[in-house]
């Protein structure tokens, strides 16, 4: 119990409140409305996206209640999960129940008049890792793997609103270097099971940082309201621009060597949730930001599957722009990061229709940060690529997949490979000229290669087995004039040596035709690298 109590303090603080105010009060304060991630709009016609038939997972120390298994579920009209587990085994009735897990689940799939979650009709599978007092990375990995294989092996995203303390890692002089067992497990499972892992960002001094040093998942920090709108990084998040603080925290509270640890921010201060009994509360912490991301995947995937049903015919394959690439975790990562809010658009579209200006703890915006000024730094240390906006993510995803063998529209995405047949780059020529003064958002994501040392060759991680880190191939991203081939003439670039993400947010210098280049700069493992690319631009009216 001591371990769980400590975790709850690190991940989230709960304020109890009554149900007075009903639907109206919940709608006004909801983090899923337009002042939060704007997911409520997607739940309404004409979109009607609620996560229907999409499976997602939740791993924590404890678990929410399951109807028919636990007494607590009979009084909870907010959350209805599909199935609960104890690690990789069926859950026993009335055991390992946890109000923190119930609160997180209510953000994922809450479905009552008083409290609506992001994806109320998604199929949620939950596992209680119930780890030992000192270190439970093996049990947590088994839990995550087991969830990834549910629903016939078709689980699109898994939520991690907890983590491991670095002091409990068994490695001598352990650092946040990406090599903890649970971190390696997340990166392996993301690639092998094709799952988006949304991980609560490290929070509080010391915190529970493992597995926030992952490469293939998404780490989520949290925002608080500013003038009623979720738009400022909360002070509780790790991340400080002071060089002295950064150096002191290197590898302990932030990733070793300066690699950026946050993918996105999402609402996490005074977020409406429901406890085990279904009573409404508000909570604070990264624990409650991560499920906004996890459940947004469910909304996007429901839309993607709808498009697939229309474009894919049995025996005849799929017609572009919709194919099975729409289900890739790299695509979801690129889409949500590229569509994130950074700088509020004035109405002329030059800032891509963004709905708010997101501020760091010191009130600086994206344009004042090193992520904007330094091509070696793809992400802001406090806010990643910005704040999750579910509706903008839909706008980013809905044009579909566009290949580099023909001009591409102003907004789109692609899942492809680079390195085949000595092809060291892929160019995407934009169909229309870009408007001078407008901004371009480009995001490139790819996986670190982690392999399982599968001693018994059963294709699964078992207690006692380990993973091998084979490293990260190095890709770069450029915005270039369409006629240029020399990357030294590029007008914008993202060239990190450390990250599995490249991100460009750059102002167009002159009206004209441009192209996006994905460059395979350095081979570390395999000679061919898969990647996802998302782009959002503003075409010139001329």
ABEGO torsion letter per residue (X at the ends): XAAAAAAAAAABBBBBBBABGEAAAAAAABAABAABAGAAAAABOAAGBAGBGBBBBBBBABBBBBBGABAAAAABAABBBABBBBEABBBBBGBGBBAAAAAAAAAAABBBAABBBABAABBBBBBBAGBBABEAAAAAAAAAAAAAABGGGBBABBBBABBBBAAABABBGBBBAGABAAAAAAAAAAAAAGBBBBBBBBBEBGEBAOAAABAABBBBBBBBBBGGBBABBBAABBEBABAAAAAAABGAABBBGGBBABABBBBABGBBBBBAAGBBBBBBEAAAAAAAAAAAAAAAAAAAAAAAAAABBBGAEBBOABBAAAABAAAAAAAAAAABBABBBAGAGAAGGBABBBBBAAGBBAAABAAAABAABABBAAAEAEBBBAAAAAAAAAAEBBBAABBBBABEBBBBBBGBGGBABBBBBBABBBBBGBBBBBBBBBBBBBBBBBAAGAGBBBBGBBBBBAEBBBBBBBBBBAABABAAABABBBABAABABBBBBBBBABBEBBBBBBBBABBABBABBBBBBBBBBBBBAX
